[in-house]
């Protein structure tokens, strides 16, 4: 039977959750403060933990911090129960490794769905924590480090982001790297005037934030989902162990990073020396070659294309209209269909 630990100082809420879980076939354990909750967790090792944030003795953040320090509890999914879910609270929980949030008041359906989702993902997750040493020792005997790394990322718990949802902000404390299982994201920087400049576009099977190989302080860019996206996350401490064990993984990351740097340098030169018309054309060509599913069309908003080309949305609109009249593209809503890629690529500056 699945065991669920509820750590909640409000008697009515705690007893109500226990009743719901027992009626749903779960074994429910309860604690009225964080200190007792940690003691139970370290003794029983429940399958999932529901934990209030604001509590006497030890708050939810303290509970999560302690559980993450113990090998036998650091892989247990934790869902925070909170009366409010402000960005600062969510960011703090994410940095500590919380799996989900439930904002009070929540109904029975919300509670059970959150639990079922966490349990399902845990079943699919490789037992990477808890038996880390044994796991890595098994992996090191193989030569396909890159393939195994991908398998690990695919089997870890995933994080889902909606279109336009922020994944992390520039300046946030580095906590690890992301692997894109599905979807597409952009990395951006903001100018002093508040304008957005896209520094990179990443798609399925790409790794994000591998620049932390050389800097483990803060993230260099703000990362935003361009469409509904599913990511896998690997904490920095586990990444360090993998890099130590797999020289080929480190070499691959360095190669990716070098290519990324070259691409950014090229785009900076284009922004500095190319006309707006040429920059937009080159931006469309790049996106089609790198991110088009059919080799000829892309779904990209006017604002994103402007941020990618280093110009204004109004200029993008006028230029796209010119390209359409010249028979180079067709445009419907946010989709751009390239009719003559070669001519667009060789457009004079």
N, C-alpha and C positions, 0 to 999 in steps of 0.2 A: 504493500500500500504506500502511496506517495505521502510523505510527511512534509507538512508546511508549518513553519514557525512564524507566529505573529508577535511582533514587538510593538506594543501600543499602550500608552499610559492612560488613555480614556477608556474607562471600564465598559461603557455602553458600546462603543465602536469595536473594542476588542472582542467582547462576548458575541456581538452580532456577526462578526467575521468568522469566528469559531463555529457558530451555528450553521452559517452558510456553507462552509467548507465541509463540515461533517455530514450535512445533508447531501452534499455532492460526492461523497465517497472518499474524501481525503482524511488523513489523520492530522488533526490540528493540535499544535502545542502553542502555549501562550506565555508571554512575559509582559509585566507591566512597566518595565523600564529597560534601558539599553544594557545596563550592566548584567542583569539577570538573563537577558536575551543572548548576550555573548556567551555566558556560561553554559546555557542550554545548547547553543549552536556548536560549541567546541566539544560538547559531550555526546550529542545525538547525531550531528551532521545531517540536518534536514535536507530535503530535495530542493526547497525554495524558501526564501525568507521575505515576509512582508514587514516593513519597518517604518514606523513613524519617524519624522525628522526631529521635531521639537519635543524632547523628553527630559525628565530629570535624571540625575546620576550620570547618564551618558547619552548624547544625542545620536541621531541616525548617522551623521557623518563619522562620528567616533566609532560607532558599531561597524560601519563598512571598512574603516581604516584598520581596525583590529582584525577583522575577518580576512582582509586581503593579505595580512602578514602571516597567516597560518596556511601551510600547504594544503591541508585537508578541508579548508573552508573557502579558499580564495576562488574556487570554481563554482560555488553555489550561487545561483541567480538571486539577485536582491532587487525587490521592487519597493521604492520609497512611497510612503503614504504622506501626503502633504496638503495642508489647507490652501496653499498657494504654490504656484509653479513659475516664479519669476526667472528671467534669464540667468541671473547670477547664481540662483540656487541650482538650476539645471546644470550650468557649466561646472559648478563645484562638484556635484554628484557624478557627472560624466568623467571628470578628471580622476575621481576616486574609483570609478569602475562600476557605478550603479547600472542596472540593466533596463529599468523602466520606472515611470512615475505614474501614480494614480492620484488625481486631485480630489480631495474631499469637497462635497459629498459625492460618492460614486454608488452606482446601483449594483445589484447582484451580477448582472450580465457583464458589466465592465470588469468587475473583479475576476470573474471566472475566465473571461476571455484573455485577460492579461496573464493569468497564471498558466492557462493552456498554451499560450504563445511562447512563454518562457520555457516551459517544460519540453515543448516540441523542439525548440531550437537547441535545448541542452542535449536532447537525444541525438541530434545530428552533429553536435560539437565533439570534436576529438578531445580526449582526456589529456589536454596539454598541460594544465595545471595539476598539482597534486602528485603526478608521477613524471614531472618534467625531466628529471635526470635520466630515468629509464627510457623515456620516449626519445630524447635526443641521442642517447647512446645507440638506440636501435637505428635511428635515421643516419647517424654518422657512418655506419657500415656500408651505406649505399653511396653511389657516386652521383646520382641524379639529384643533387641538392636543390636546384631550381625547381624541378618538378615536384619534389617533396614539399618545398616551401609553398608552392601554389596549392597543393593538396591541403596543407595545414590551414592556409588562409580560407579556403573554401569550406572547411569543416568547422571553423571557429564560429562562435555566435556572430550574427550579422546585425547591422544597424540600417534601418530603412529611413530614407529622406525623401520628402515630397519636393516637387519642382519649386525652385527658388528658396528652399530651406538652407540655412547656413549650417555648414558642417563644423568649421572652426573659424576664428577670427585671427587676423594678423596681430601678433603680439601675445596670443594665448600661450600658456605654458605647454611645451611639447610633451605629449604623453605616448606617442607612437606613430606608426604609419598605417595608411589605409590601402586596401586593395579593392578595386572596383569589380564587383561580381556582375552587376548589370547597371545600365544607365550611363549618364554622362555628367561631368562636373567641370566647373571653371575655377581658376584661381585668379584673383584680382588684387590690384592695389588702388588706393584712392589718392588722387592728387590733392594738393593743398586747397584747391577750389572745390573739392568734393566730387570731381569727375572720376568715373570708374575706368580703369585700364586693365584689360584682360591680359594676364601674363601667361596663361596656358589653358588648353582644353584637353581633358582626359576622358577616356572611354573605357569600356569593358576590357578587363585584363591588364589595365595600367595600375601602377603603384603611385600613391600620392605621398608627398612630403619626404622623399628619400634624401633630401638635402640635410636632414637631421643626422646623417652619417658624419657630417663635419661640424654640426652645430646642434647642441641639445638644449638650447635655452628657450627660444620662442619660435613659433611658426612665422615664416617670412611673408606669407600671403593669406588673404581671406579666401576660403573655399566655399563655393555655393553649388548646389545641385542645379544643373540645367534642365533636368527632367527627373521623373521619379527614379530614384537610384538606391541600389543595395550595396553596402560596403561591408568588408570584413576588416577587423582591427587587430593589430599586433602591438602590444606594449613595448616600450623601448628596452626594458630589461630582457624580454624574450628575444627581441631583435638582436641585441648584443650577443647573446649566446649563439644564435644561429650564424651570425657573421663570423664568430670565432671558429665555429665548427665547419663552416662551408666557405672556403675562399672563393669558390665560383659564384656564390650569391653576392658577395661583396664586389667582385669584379663586374658582375652584371649590373649592379646598382650604380657603380661608378660610370660605366658606359652609358647607361640611361641618363644619368645626371649630366654627363659631358654633352650628349646630344641635345638635352634640354637647354643647356647653357648656350650652345651654338645657335640653336633656333631663336632664343631670346635675343642674342646679339644681332642676328640677322634682322629680326623684326624691329629692333631699335634703329638700325641703319636705314631700314625702309621708312620708318616714321620720320627720321631726320632728313633724308635726301629724296624720297619719292613724293610725287604729287599725290593729292588726296585721291584722285581718280585711280592712279596706279596702285596705291595702298589698298583701296577697297577691292580692286580686281585681284590683287595678290592674296588678300584675305579670303576671298571666295574660293580661289584656286586651292589654297592650303586646306581649307575646311572640307572641300569636296574630296581631295586626295587622301586626307587623313581620317575623315569622319563620316563620309557618305556611305550609306548602306548599299545603294544601287550604282554608285560611281558617277552620279550626275546631279543629284539633288541633296540639299541640306535644309534642315529646319533650324533657323537661327533668327532671333528677333532683330529688329532694326537697332535697338539699343545695344544689344550684345555685339552686333557687327561693327557698330560705331566704337565700342570699347575695345574691340579686337584690332581695329584699324587705326585707333588713335585720332578719331575725328568726332564730329557731332552727329546725332541721329538725323537732323534735318539734312545735313550734307549727304548722308547715306541714302536717304529717300530720293533726293534729286539725282544722285549718281546711278542708283538702281533703275530709275525711270529712263535715264539716258541709255543704260546698257540694254534695257528692254526694247527701246526704239531702234537700237542698232542691231537687234536680233541676237544678242549675246546670251540673254537669259529670259526666262519666264518667271513671273512671281505671283503667287497666290497666298494670301495671309502671311504666315511666317516661313513659308517654303520657297526656296529659290531653286529653280531648275536651270542648270547650265546647258545651253544649246551649243556653244562653241568654246570648249575649254581651252583649246590651243590658242585661239585668237585672244581670249581673255588673258591667258598667261603671257602672251607676247605684246600686250598692250603697251604702247609707247608711254614714256614718263612725261 
